[in-house]
Amino acid sequence: MGYSLVGWPWALFRRLTLAADADKLSAMKTFTVRELDREPAAVLDACDREGVVRIRRRNGRTYTVRPDAGPDRITELPDFRARTAKVFAAPIPAAQSRWVDKLLAGE
């Protein structure tokens, strides 16, 4: 079923396309700063669910909040054994160890 624009109330059309009413036409969920202050978990949950939310100030300025795309948890650890082997490649010679022991003993 198609709609015709003949007889369309253009005043209503212009009123709906104003910047102040743009959030009514948007699919993006919009919250106020007050809602963000009182229920931050609800705003962040909606952000996770929707992918993006808009925060609107009283003066009409809007901000977009998106969740980070980073990994939720550590998937792999560095190879600490290889790092240790690289830093301490060769053991300290016995003579040098005895010399350090004498220095520490005050001899």
MIDOSE-1310 file (N, C-alpha, C; in nm, 2 decimals, decimal comma, always signed):
residues 107
mgys	+0,08/-0,12/+0,00/+0,00/+0,00/+0,00/+0,09/+0,12/+0,00; +0,08/+0,21/-0,10/+0,16/+0,32/-0,11/+0,09/+0,45/-0,06; +0,17/+0,54/-0,02/+0,11/+0,67/+0,04/+0,14/+0,78/-0,06; +0,05/+0,87/-0,07/+0,06/+0,98/-0,16/+0,09/+1,10/-0,08
lvgw	+0,18/+1,19/-0,13/+0,21/+1,31/-0,06/+0,11/+1,43/-0,09; +0,01/+1,40/-0,17/-0,09/+1,50/-0,20/-0,18/+1,52/-0,07; -0,19/+1,64/-0,03/-0,27/+1,68/+0,09/-0,19/+1,65/+0,22; -0,06/+1,62/+0,21/+0,02/+1,60/+0,32/+0,04/+1,73/+0,40
pwal	+0,02/+1,73/+0,53/+0,03/+1,85/+0,61/+0,18/+1,89/+0,62; +0,23/+1,98/+0,53/+0,37/+2,01/+0,53/+0,42/+2,08/+0,66; +0,33/+2,14/+0,73/+0,37/+2,20/+0,85/+0,41/+2,10/+0,95; +0,34/+1,99/+0,96/+0,37/+1,88/+1,04/+0,50/+1,81/+1,00
frrl	+0,52/+1,80/+0,87/+0,65/+1,74/+0,82/+0,77/+1,82/+0,86; +0,76/+1,96/+0,85/+0,87/+2,05/+0,89/+0,89/+2,04/+1,04; +0,78/+2,03/+1,12/+0,80/+2,02/+1,26/+0,87/+1,89/+1,30; +0,84/+1,78/+1,24/+0,91/+1,65/+1,27/+1,05/+1,65/+1,23
tlaa	+1,09/+1,73/+1,14/+1,23/+1,72/+1,09/+1,32/+1,83/+1,16; +1,27/+1,90/+1,26/+1,35/+1,99/+1,33/+1,46/+1,92/+1,41; +1,57/+1,98/+1,44/+1,68/+1,92/+1,51/+1,64/+1,87/+1,65; +1,55/+1,95/+1,71/+1,50/+1,92/+1,85/+1,42/+1,79/+1,85
dadk	+1,36/+1,75/+1,74/+1,28/+1,63/+1,73/+1,35/+1,52/+1,66; +1,47/+1,54/+1,62/+1,55/+1,44/+1,55/+1,56/+1,30/+1,62; +1,57/+1,31/+1,75/+1,58/+1,18/+1,83/+1,45/+1,10/+1,82; +1,34/+1,16/+1,79/+1,21/+1,08/+1,78/+1,21/+1,00/+1,65
lsam	+1,29/+1,05/+1,55/+1,29/+0,98/+1,42/+1,41/+0,88/+1,42; +1,50/+0,89/+1,51/+1,62/+0,81/+1,51/+1,59/+0,67/+1,58; +1,66/+0,57/+1,53/+1,65/+0,44/+1,59/+1,74/+0,43/+1,71; +1,83/+0,52/+1,73/+1,92/+0,52/+1,84/+1,85/+0,56/+1,97
ktft	+1,88/+0,48/+2,08/+1,82/+0,51/+2,21/+1,88/+0,64/+2,26; +1,79/+0,73/+2,31/+1,84/+0,85/+2,37/+1,81/+0,86/+2,52; +1,91/+0,90/+2,59/+1,89/+0,92/+2,74/+1,93/+1,07/+2,77; +1,88/+1,12/+2,88/+1,92/+1,25/+2,93/+2,04/+1,24/+3,02
vrel	+2,10/+1,35/+3,05/+2,21/+1,35/+3,15/+2,16/+1,30/+3,29; +2,04/+1,34/+3,32/+1,98/+1,31/+3,45/+1,96/+1,15/+3,46; +1,92/+1,09/+3,35/+1,91/+0,94/+3,35/+2,04/+0,88/+3,36; +2,14/+0,93/+3,30/+2,28/+0,88/+3,31/+2,33/+0,89/+3,45
drep	+2,30/+1,00/+3,52/+2,34/+1,02/+3,66/+2,27/+0,93/+3,75; +2,14/+0,91/+3,73/+2,06/+0,83/+3,83/+2,06/+0,68/+3,80; +2,08/+0,64/+3,67/+2,08/+0,50/+3,64/+2,19/+0,47/+3,54; +2,31/+0,48/+3,58/+2,42/+0,46/+3,48/+2,42/+0,31/+3,43
aavl	+2,39/+0,22/+3,51/+2,39/+0,08/+3,47/+2,29/+0,05/+3,36; +2,17/+0,12/+3,37/+2,07/+0,10/+3,26/+2,11/+0,16/+3,13; +2,18/+0,27/+3,14/+2,23/+0,34/+3,01/+2,34/+0,25/+2,95; +2,43/+0,20/+3,03/+2,54/+0,11/+2,98/+2,49/-0,02/+2,93
dacd	+2,39/-0,08/+3,00/+2,32/-0,20/+2,95/+2,26/-0,18/+2,81; +2,19/-0,06/+2,80/+2,13/-0,03/+2,67/+2,24/-0,01/+2,56; +2,35/+0,04/+2,60/+2,46/+0,06/+2,51/+2,51/-0,07/+2,46; +2,53/-0,17/+2,55/+2,57/-0,30/+2,52/+2,47/-0,37/+2,42
regv	+2,34/-0,35/+2,46/+2,24/-0,42/+2,38/+2,22/-0,35/+2,24; +2,22/-0,22/+2,23/+2,19/-0,15/+2,11/+2,32/-0,13/+2,03; +2,43/-0,12/+2,09/+2,56/-0,09/+2,02/+2,60/+0,05/+2,03; +2,50/+0,14/+2,05/+2,53/+0,28/+2,07/+2,41/+0,35/+2,13
vrir	+2,44/+0,45/+2,22/+2,33/+0,53/+2,27/+2,37/+0,68/+2,26; +2,26/+0,76/+2,27/+2,29/+0,90/+2,27/+2,25/+0,96/+2,40; +2,33/+1,06/+2,45/+2,31/+1,13/+2,57/+2,28/+1,28/+2,53; +2,16/+1,33/+2,58/+2,12/+1,46/+2,54/+2,13/+1,55/+2,67
rrng	+2,19/+1,67/+2,65/+2,19/+1,77/+2,76/+2,07/+1,86/+2,75; +2,04/+1,94/+2,85/+1,93/+2,03/+2,84/+1,94/+2,13/+2,73; +2,06/+2,17/+2,70/+2,07/+2,28/+2,59/+2,06/+2,21/+2,45; +2,03/+2,08/+2,44/+2,01/+2,02/+2,31/+2,13/+1,95/+2,26
rtyt	+2,25/+1,98/+2,31/+2,37/+1,91/+2,26/+2,37/+1,76/+2,29; +2,41/+1,68/+2,20/+2,41/+1,54/+2,22/+2,55/+1,48/+2,21; +2,56/+1,36/+2,28/+2,69/+1,29/+2,28/+2,66/+1,14/+2,25; +2,75/+1,07/+2,19/+2,73/+0,93/+2,15/+2,82/+0,85/+2,24
vrpd	+2,77/+0,74/+2,30/+2,84/+0,65/+2,38/+2,84/+0,51/+2,31; +2,96/+0,45/+2,29/+2,97/+0,32/+2,23/+3,06/+0,23/+2,32; +3,03/+0,10/+2,33/+3,11/+0,01/+2,40/+3,24/-0,01/+2,33; +3,35/-0,04/+2,41/+3,48/-0,07/+2,35/+3,47/-0,20/+2,28
agpd	+3,55/-0,21/+2,17/+3,55/-0,33/+2,09/+3,66/-0,43/+2,13; +3,73/-0,39/+2,24/+3,84/-0,48/+2,29/+3,79/-0,61/+2,34; +3,89/-0,70/+2,36/+3,85/-0,83/+2,42/+3,80/-0,82/+2,56; +3,70/-0,91/+2,60/+3,64/-0,90/+2,73/+3,73/-0,96/+2,83
rite	+3,82/-1,05/+2,79/+3,91/-1,11/+2,89/+4,04/-1,15/+2,82; +4,14/-1,18/+2,90/+4,27/-1,21/+2,85/+4,26/-1,35/+2,79; +4,30/-1,36/+2,66/+4,30/-1,49/+2,59/+4,43/-1,56/+2,59; +4,54/-1,49/+2,61/+4,67/-1,56/+2,60/+4,77/-1,48/+2,69
lpdf	+4,86/-1,55/+2,76/+4,96/-1,48/+2,84/+5,09/-1,48/+2,76; +5,18/-1,39/+2,79/+5,31/-1,39/+2,73/+5,39/-1,51/+2,78; +5,50/-1,55/+2,71/+5,58/-1,66/+2,74/+5,69/-1,61/+2,84; +5,66/-1,62/+2,97/+5,75/-1,57/+3,07/+5,88/-1,65/+3,08
rart	+5,87/-1,78/+3,05/+5,99/-1,86/+3,05/+6,09/-1,81/+2,95; +6,04/-1,78/+2,83/+6,13/-1,73/+2,72/+6,19/-1,59/+2,76; +6,11/-1,51/+2,82/+6,16/-1,38/+2,86/+6,27/-1,39/+2,96; +6,25/-1,48/+3,06/+6,35/-1,50/+3,16/+6,48/-1,56/+3,10
akvf	+6,46/-1,65/+3,01/+6,58/-1,71/+2,95/+6,66/-1,60/+2,86; +6,58/-1,51/+2,81/+6,65/-1,40/+2,73/+6,73/-1,31/+2,81; +6,67/-1,27/+2,93/+6,73/-1,17/+3,02/+6,85/-1,24/+3,09; +6,83/-1,36/+3,14/+6,93/-1,43/+3,22/+6,98/-1,54/+3,14
aapi	+7,04/-1,51/+3,03/+7,09/-1,62/+2,93/+7,19/-1,71/+2,99; +7,29/-1,66/+3,06/+7,39/-1,75/+3,12/+7,40/-1,73/+3,27; +7,42/-1,83/+3,35/+7,43/-1,82/+3,49/+7,56/-1,74/+3,53; +7,56/-1,68/+3,65/+7,67/-1,61/+3,70/+7,78/-1,71/+3,73
paaq	+7,91/-1,69/+3,69/+8,02/-1,78/+3,72/+8,04/-1,79/+3,87; +8,08/-1,90/+3,92/+8,10/-1,93/+4,06/+8,20/-1,83/+4,12; +8,31/-1,79/+4,05/+8,41/-1,70/+4,10/+8,34/-1,56/+4,13; +8,26/-1,52/+4,04/+8,19/-1,39/+4,05/+8,09/-1,39/+4,17
srwv	+8,02/-1,51/+4,18/+7,93/-1,52/+4,29/+8,00/-1,52/+4,43; +8,12/-1,58/+4,44/+8,20/-1,58/+4,56/+8,24/-1,43/+4,59; +8,28/-1,36/+4,49/+8,33/-1,22/+4,50/+8,21/-1,13/+4,56; +8,09/-1,15/+4,50/+7,98/-1,07/+4,55/+7,94/-1,11/+4,69
dkll	+7,95/-1,24/+4,73/+7,93/-1,28/+4,86/+8,02/-1,22/+4,96; +8,15/-1,20/+4,93/+8,25/-1,14/+5,01/+8,22/-0,99/+5,03; +8,18/-0,93/+4,92/+8,14/-0,78/+4,93/+8,03/-0,76/+5,02; +7,93/-0,85/+5,01/+7,81/-0,83/+5,10/+7,84/-0,86/+5,24
age	+7,94/-0,95/+5,27/+7,98/-0,99/+5,40/+8,07/-0,88/+5,46; +8,12/-0,79/+5,38/+8,21/-0,69/+5,43/+8,35/-0,73/+5,44; +8,39/-0,83/+5,37/+8,53/-0,89/+5,38/+8,62/-0,82/+5,28
